[in-house]
Structure formats: structure tokens, C-alpha cells
Amino acid sequence: MSPSTDLVAAQLRSTAATESPSRHSAGSDTWIDGWASTAPTGGSGAGSDSSRRRTERIPYIDMARGLFLILMASTHAMTLAGIQSASFLARWGLPRGWATTGLIMLCGFMVATFARQMEERSRIRQRVVRRAKELLVVMLASNAIMMAIRQLVTHETEPLFSLEWWSGVLVGSEWSISGILLPIGLLLLVCPVLVALYDRCRSRPRQVMLAGGLLLFAAFTWSVPSLVPDLVAYHRALDVMFGAGAGGFPVIPMIGSGVLGFLLGVFWQPPQERFDRDTMFGAILLFVAARQLLSATPGFLTVVVGRTLVDVSHLVLMIALATGLIHWRPSRRALRFVPLLGCYSLFTFLVHRVVEQTLSISLRPYGLPSELLYVVCFGGGLIGLVELLTWRPMFPSYDRLLRTLYL
């Protein structure tokens, strides 16, 4: 076994081990940390319990996050390789369009998991608000850097000396891959409100009312462009919030998707020691039924059904698949790099496209077939990411630098 493989294995073993709840714990760089309280709460020994309280990773959530990031890397590689939508690879390869909403919904799912398993509401609020602020800082910095690099690569350096161009980059008139971080950061800021609603709706009738209200909210946010298209088109702020969005991602509807993830997390039953085949069968059945319902839905309702039921079915399927892979022993060795990507998800999110873009630019003069270019960009991007992640325990200063940058 190579040193890099040993480091990957060691890192993944740490995701299932108990960790200190400090900011610099192994999972502190995820969009929303994969921890849950394992100590009892309340009682006369609350003070001693607090001093002994430890946190641990949730392996199936790290696996699900890693799977979504792999789908995102595949989609970006297809775009860089120029894979046409009608090609065999686009039709029968890894699915496209799942990762963006899936990651945001998984963020909401994670917060709901905290709400179910932890009693310290103030700690949840502090954690998610702090991470939201960090994400917004990373969003602004990464967007400015990515846009500046793009101008340099294309030899269009004149805008770099324009204050108007820089204000557009920071405010949002021009966005690169960092556009997805805006709805995630805003979702985390409103998560304390969702947790408060959850606390007030513990009875079954109130839970039904909460579920209905959150479903209506998500459906409405995705329906706004079709309900008032002229109003959205002629107002820049409304277009960013509901239409074209920032970097192609409409902000408020994406937050609505995160709310759906929170709703799923409220009712989700955590997996037991053994994987339940019925869970996987039910996830597949929900996915198939949602796709069939979407094909039979009238045109004016396709957005609502697609962005609620179908997106939820994607998340359920990926969580069920992640749970199965965690409990299936042969996959633990072959796919141990997947939870590693999920554990360091923000770093993976930002760096994978840089690696793939570098490979694409380097290979472009050779005129490779688009399918081969996709394989090289996708495979090389994942290998490069894993190598960069395995350097973290090897070089403490490198790891400290990334943590200082919230990565």
C-alpha cells in the first residue's frame, strides 16, 4: 500500500472516531460540519457531561456529500470536454443536474439531524451562523480570484483595472463557480428559524402543518418566474433572487430546496448497524415514481414537481446509496476516498474545477476526442484532489493555512 493510500485510510478511519468539538477538528472545513452530540444532556451532572461531551462524524452523510461532489466534478468535466447533451456519455453516464440542489438540500438535512440529536440549541445556532459567515467570506474571495484568473488566462486584463468591474464581481453582476455558496450561506443563516419551528411542532398535527408549509414555500419560490415573468425580468434584484440568480443559481429557490432537505431530515430515521434493503428499495421506487409523475405532469407544473418531489427523490436515493456503501464491507476499501471528499467538501468544491480546467487547457492543443478528454479531466481531477487532501497530515503548515482560509 502506498503512503498516499495509507493516509487516505487513516483520514477515513478518523471520520468514524470521536473528535474534539473545536474549530480545528477533522471536519471543520465542511459546509456544515458532520458532527452530532453523543453525550447525554440534562440532569444534575450537566456540568460534568458538558466537559466530557465529544462529537463524531456521521459517515453516511460524508459519503453522500462525497457522491454529490463526484457528480459535480463529472458535470464540469463534461462541460470542459464539450460533451453534447444528445451524446451517449451524456445520456447514459453519471447524471447531471443533481449536485447543486443535492448539496444544498443535504445542508438542510444536516441541520435537521442536529436538531433531532442535540439538545443544545444555542450551540447549533452558533455553529451554523459562524459557518455561514465563513462561507460568505470564502464566496467573495474565491469569486474575485476565479474571475481575475479567467481574465488573465483569456488575456483580457483591461477590466482588472476597472473599479466598476471589481464592484460587479463582489456584488454579484459577474459570478463564477462561487455562486452556489451564496444560497448555502443564506440557508445556514435562516436555519436557526427552522430549528425553532421544529421545536414548536413536536405533535403530529403540527408536524403535518410544518411539512405542508415548507413544501408550499419551496414550490412557490420555484414558481415565481412563471407566475410573474415580466416583473422578474425587469428588476435586477428579483432576477438574482428568483430568476437567473448568481452564477445561474436562483438564490431564494435554492434556499427553498435547502428547506426541503431540512424537512426530510426531520422525518428521516437514522440507519441502524445493518443496512436495510427495504430502505434502498423504497428510495429506488420513489425515484422511479417521481420521474414517471414528472413525465405525466402538465407543463405549468413541471417546475414545481421537478424541484420538489424529483429533487427530494434524488437526495433520498443518494443517502440510501451512501448508507449501503458504508455498510457494505467491500466498498469501504475501494471507495474510501469518497467520504474524504465529503469531509473536506468546501476545499473539494473550490479546487476540483481548477484542477479540471488546468487539465483541459493543457490537453486542448492535442485535439483529443471529447470522450477521452472527459475521462482525463474527470479522473485526473479526482486523483489530484485526493493527493492534495492527503498532503494535509503530511504538511502541518499546509493544513493550518487551509484551515485559516476556512478550507
C-alpha distance (Angstrom), angle and dihedral (degrees) to the residues before:
residue distance angle dihedral
M1 . . .
S2 3.81 . .
P3 3.83 122.8 .
S4 3.82 90.4 -111.2
T5 3.79 91.2 53.0
D6 3.80 90.6 48.9
L7 3.80 90.1 52.1
V8 3.81 92.3 49.5
A9 3.80 90.2 50.3
A10 3.79 91.6 48.5
Q11 3.79 92.1 48.9
L12 3.79 92.4 50.2
R13 3.77 92.5 48.0
S14 3.79 87.2 56.1
T15 3.79 91.4 57.3
A16 3.78 90.0 68.1
A17 3.80 94.9 42.5
T18 3.78 126.2 87.0
E19 3.77 116.0 -94.4
S20 3.75 139.9 -170.1
P21 3.82 112.6 -94.8
S22 3.79 92.8 -128.6
R23 3.78 122.6 127.0
H24 3.79 90.5 -104.9
S25 3.79 97.3 55.9
A26 3.79 117.4 130.3
G27 3.75 94.8 -91.0
S28 3.76 101.1 39.9
D29 3.77 92.5 112.2
T30 3.80 98.6 62.7
W31 3.79 120.1 107.6
I32 3.77 87.4 -109.8
D33 3.77 114.9 8.3
G34 3.81 117.2 -106.7
W35 3.76 97.5 -130.8
A36 3.79 136.0 120.1
S37 3.77 131.0 -175.1
T38 3.77 115.1 -100.5
A39 3.80 100.1 178.8
P40 3.82 125.3 89.3
T41 3.78 118.7 -105.7
G42 3.76 134.3 -147.2
G43 3.79 128.2 21.9
S44 3.75 130.1 96.4
G45 3.79 91.4 -63.0
A46 3.77 94.4 60.7
G47 3.78 92.4 122.0
S48 3.79 94.5 53.0
D49 3.80 90.8 42.2
S50 3.78 89.0 54.2
S51 3.78 91.7 52.0
R52 3.79 90.9 50.5
R53 3.79 96.0 41.6
R54 3.79 112.5 126.6
T55 3.78 134.1 179.4
E56 3.75 133.5 -139.7
R57 3.77 138.8 -166.3
I58 3.79 120.2 -102.5
P59 3.83 101.3 -130.7
Y60 3.82 99.7 -160.3
I61 3.82 91.6 52.2
D62 3.80 91.3 50.6
M63 3.81 87.8 49.4
A64 3.82 92.7 49.2
R65 3.81 91.6 48.1
G66 3.80 90.1 49.7
L67 3.81 91.1 50.3
F68 3.80 91.4 52.3
L69 3.81 90.5 49.3
I70 3.81 90.2 51.7
L71 3.81 89.1 53.3
M72 3.81 89.0 50.1
A73 3.80 91.2 50.5
S74 3.81 89.8 49.6
T75 3.80 92.2 50.9
H76 3.80 92.4 49.8
A77 3.82 90.6 47.9
M78 3.82 90.1 52.3
T79 3.80 90.0 51.8
L80 3.81 92.9 48.6
A81 3.81 91.5 47.1
G82 3.80 92.3 49.4
I83 3.81 95.4 -121.0
Q84 3.79 108.0 179.7
S85 3.80 118.6 -129.0
A86 3.81 91.2 -122.3
S87 3.81 94.9 51.3
F88 3.79 123.3 110.9
L89 3.80 92.6 -113.9
A90 3.81 92.9 52.4
R91 3.80 92.5 47.6
W92 3.80 100.1 42.3
G93 3.80 104.0 21.9
L94 3.78 127.4 84.8
P95 3.83 110.9 -37.6
R96 3.78 119.4 -97.3
G97 3.79 127.0 -144.3
W98 3.79 96.8 32.2
A99 3.78 101.5 96.4
T100 3.81 103.4 64.6
T101 3.79 99.4 53.4
G102 3.80 90.7 30.0
L103 3.80 93.4 60.3
I104 3.80 92.6 45.9
M105 3.80 91.5 48.4
L106 3.80 90.2 47.8
C107 3.80 87.6 55.0
G108 3.80 90.8 57.6
F109 3.80 90.0 43.1
M110 3.81 89.1 55.1
V111 3.81 93.6 53.1
A112 3.81 90.8 49.3
T113 3.80 88.3 51.8
F114 3.80 88.7 55.2
A115 3.80 90.4 48.9
R116 3.80 91.2 52.8
Q117 3.80 96.5 45.6
M118 3.82 104.5 33.4
E119 3.80 131.2 62.1
E120 3.81 97.4 -167.0
R121 3.77 101.4 93.0
S122 3.79 93.0 172.1
R123 3.81 90.1 57.4
I124 3.80 92.1 50.9
R125 3.80 90.6 48.7
Q126 3.80 93.2 49.0
R127 3.79 92.3 47.3
V128 3.80 97.9 49.5
V129 3.82 94.8 41.6
R130 3.80 91.5 49.5
R131 3.79 91.4 48.9
A132 3.81 91.1 47.3
K133 3.80 90.5 55.8
E134 3.80 90.9 48.4
L135 3.80 91.5 50.0
L136 3.79 92.8 51.0
V137 3.81 90.2 51.3
V138 3.82 90.9 49.3
M139 3.81 89.1 46.1
L140 3.80 94.0 56.0
A141 3.80 94.8 42.1
S142 3.81 96.3 44.6
N143 3.79 92.7 45.7
A144 3.80 92.0 52.6
I145 3.82 92.1 46.7
M146 3.82 94.7 45.8
M147 3.79 93.4 48.1
A148 3.81 92.2 46.9
I149 3.82 91.0 50.3
R150 3.79 90.4 50.0
Q151 3.79 90.9 53.3
L152 3.80 91.0 48.7
V153 3.82 93.6 48.5
T154 3.81 91.9 50.2
H155 3.83 90.6 44.9
E156 3.82 90.9 -121.4
T157 3.78 97.0 131.5
E158 3.79 99.1 147.9
P159 3.86 94.7 88.2
L160 3.81 89.6 55.5
F161 3.81 88.3 72.4
S162 3.81 93.7 49.7
L163 3.80 119.6 97.5
E164 3.81 89.7 -158.3
W165 3.81 91.4 57.2
W166 3.81 92.4 49.2
S167 3.81 91.7 48.7
G168 3.79 88.2 52.3
V169 3.79 91.5 51.2
L170 3.80 92.7 50.9
V171 3.80 98.1 40.0
G172 3.78 95.1 43.7
S173 3.80 112.5 -102.9
E174 3.81 87.2 118.8
W175 3.77 119.4 34.4
S176 3.77 134.9 172.8
I177 3.81 127.3 -170.7
S178 3.80 91.0 -44.4
G179 3.80 92.7 78.3
I180 3.80 90.9 92.8
L181 3.80 91.4 60.5
L182 3.81 92.4 64.8
P183 3.84 96.8 66.7
I184 3.81 90.6 40.9
G185 3.80 92.0 53.0
L186 3.81 92.1 46.5
L187 3.80 91.0 46.7
L188 3.80 90.0 55.7
L189 3.81 90.0 50.8
V190 3.82 91.5 56.1
C191 3.81 94.8 41.5
P192 3.84 93.0 91.5
V193 3.81 86.8 61.3
L194 3.82 90.4 51.7
V195 3.80 90.7 49.6
A196 3.82 89.9 50.6
L197 3.82 90.1 51.4
Y198 3.78 89.7 49.1
D199 3.82 90.9 52.5
R200 3.80 90.9 52.7
C201 3.81 93.7 49.1
R202 3.79 104.4 57.6
S203 3.83 96.1 128.1
R204 3.80 118.6 83.3
P205 3.85 96.7 -113.7
R206 3.79 91.4 49.5
Q207 3.80 91.1 47.3
V208 3.81 89.1 54.2
M209 3.81 89.9 49.9
L210 3.80 90.7 48.7
A211 3.80 91.5 49.7
G212 3.79 92.2 49.0
G213 3.79 92.9 47.5
L214 3.81 94.3 49.6
L215 3.81 91.5 46.5
L216 3.80 90.8 51.5
F217 3.80 90.8 48.1
A218 3.81 92.6 52.5
A219 3.82 92.8 44.4
F220 3.81 91.8 48.8
T221 3.81 94.9 49.2
W222 3.80 91.4 53.7
S223 3.83 91.2 45.5
V224 3.82 97.8 53.5
P225 3.86 95.8 90.4
S226 3.81 91.0 54.1
L227 3.82 94.1 42.0
V228 3.83 96.7 50.4
P229 3.83 106.2 12.9
D230 3.80 95.9 157.8
L231 3.80 93.4 50.3
V232 3.80 92.1 50.5
A233 3.81 93.3 45.2
Y234 3.80 95.7 52.3
H235 3.81 99.6 44.4
R236 3.79 117.7 68.0
A237 3.81 94.7 -156.4
L238 3.81 93.0 50.8
D239 3.79 90.5 45.9
V240 3.81 90.8 55.2
M241 3.79 92.6 45.4
F242 3.82 99.2 43.1
G243 3.81 110.9 4.0
A244 3.79 130.5 38.9
G245 3.79 89.3 -6.5
A246 3.81 125.9 -172.3
G247 3.77 110.6 -38.9
G248 3.79 90.5 -10.8
F249 3.81 94.6 -52.9
P250 3.85 115.1 112.2
V251 3.79 104.9 -137.3
I252 3.82 104.9 -146.0
P253 3.85 96.7 41.1
M254 3.81 89.1 49.9
I255 3.79 88.8 53.1
G256 3.81 86.4 50.3
S257 3.80 88.8 56.1
G258 3.79 89.3 51.7
V259 3.81 88.5 52.2
L260 3.82 88.6 55.0
G261 3.80 88.4 52.6
F262 3.80 88.9 52.7
L263 3.81 89.6 50.4
L264 3.79 91.2 52.0
G265 3.79 90.4 48.8
V266 3.80 90.9 53.8
F267 3.81 92.1 59.7
W268 3.82 98.7 31.8
Q269 3.80 115.8 116.3
P270 3.83 109.6 -141.4
P271 3.81 113.5 -118.9
Q272 3.77 118.9 -101.4
E273 3.79 127.7 -132.7
R274 3.78 91.4 -79.0
F275 3.78 124.1 49.7
D276 3.78 113.4 -109.8
R277 3.82 111.2 -134.5
D278 3.78 89.3 -158.7
T279 3.81 88.5 64.2
M280 3.79 91.8 55.8
F281 3.79 92.0 44.5
G282 3.80 90.8 49.7
A283 3.83 91.3 49.2
I284 3.80 91.6 51.3
L285 3.80 90.9 46.3
L286 3.81 91.4 50.6
F287 3.80 90.9 49.1
V288 3.82 93.3 50.5
A289 3.81 93.0 44.1
A290 3.81 91.9 49.1
R291 3.81 91.7 51.0
Q292 3.81 91.4 48.8
L293 3.79 91.7 48.0
L294 3.81 90.3 49.8
S295 3.80 91.7 53.2
A296 3.81 90.4 51.4
T297 3.82 95.9 44.5
P298 3.84 119.6 106.6
G299 3.79 114.7 -105.9
F300 3.79 96.6 -106.3
L301 3.82 91.2 56.9
T302 3.79 99.9 43.4
V303 3.81 93.5 93.7
V304 3.80 91.9 51.6
V305 3.80 94.8 47.5
G306 3.81 93.4 40.9
R307 3.79 94.9 49.0
T308 3.80 95.8 43.7
L309 3.80 116.1 28.4
V310 3.83 97.9 21.8
D311 3.81 94.5 45.6
V312 3.80 90.4 47.1
S313 3.81 89.4 51.0
H314 3.83 89.0 53.9
L315 3.80 90.9 52.7
V316 3.82 93.4 46.1
L317 3.80 90.9 48.7
M318 3.80 93.1 50.0
I319 3.81 93.2 46.9
A320 3.81 90.8 48.7
L321 3.81 90.7 47.7
A322 3.80 90.9 48.0
T323 3.80 90.5 50.4
G324 3.79 91.0 50.3
L325 3.80 92.6 49.6
I326 3.80 91.6 49.2
H327 3.81 91.3 53.1
W328 3.82 96.4 40.2
R329 3.78 105.3 88.2
P330 3.85 99.4 -153.5
S331 3.81 90.2 57.0
R332 3.80 94.0 53.5
R333 3.79 90.7 73.6
A334 3.81 100.1 35.4
L335 3.81 96.3 44.3
R336 3.79 102.3 31.5
F337 3.80 90.1 118.9
V338 3.84 91.2 65.3
P339 3.84 96.8 70.8
L340 3.80 87.2 43.5
L341 3.81 89.2 61.2
G342 3.80 89.3 46.5
C343 3.79 93.0 48.6
Y344 3.82 91.3 55.6
S345 3.79 94.0 34.1
L346 3.81 100.1 149.0
F347 3.79 92.0 51.6
T348 3.82 89.7 46.3
F349 3.79 91.7 48.0
L350 3.80 94.3 53.0
V351 3.80 101.2 37.0
H352 3.81 103.5 41.2
R353 3.79 93.9 71.2
V354 3.81 91.8 46.8
V355 3.81 90.2 54.6
E356 3.81 92.6 45.4
Q357 3.80 92.4 46.2
T358 3.81 90.7 51.2
L359 3.80 91.2 51.2
S360 3.81 91.4 47.4
I361 3.81 93.6 51.1
S362 3.81 91.9 45.9
L363 3.82 94.0 50.9
R364 3.79 98.6 39.0
P365 3.85 95.4 90.8
Y366 3.82 91.2 57.7
G367 3.81 94.0 64.0
L368 3.81 95.6 -133.8
P369 3.81 119.0 -177.6
S370 3.78 111.2 -91.9
E371 3.82 92.8 -117.1
L372 3.80 92.2 53.8
L373 3.80 91.3 45.0
Y374 3.81 88.7 52.9
V375 3.80 92.0 51.9
V376 3.81 92.0 49.2
C377 3.82 94.7 45.9
F378 3.80 94.4 44.1
G379 3.79 97.3 42.0
G380 3.79 94.4 38.5
G381 3.79 91.0 47.8
L382 3.80 92.8 54.2
I383 3.82 93.5 44.2
G384 3.79 91.2 48.4
L385 3.79 91.4 49.7
V386 3.80 93.4 50.2
E387 3.80 90.5 49.3
L388 3.80 91.9 50.1
L389 3.80 89.9 49.8
T390 3.79 93.8 49.1
W391 3.80 89.4 54.9
R392 3.80 90.4 65.7
P393 3.84 97.4 79.8
M394 3.81 90.2 37.3
F395 3.82 94.4 56.5
P396 3.84 112.2 35.2
S397 3.80 92.9 -173.4
Y398 3.81 90.0 55.3
D399 3.80 90.1 49.9
R400 3.81 92.4 47.9
L401 3.81 90.4 50.8
L402 3.80 92.0 53.0
R403 3.79 91.9 47.5
T404 3.79 90.3 49.8
L405 3.80 86.7 55.2
Y406 3.86 89.1 49.6
L407 3.82 90.1 -112.4
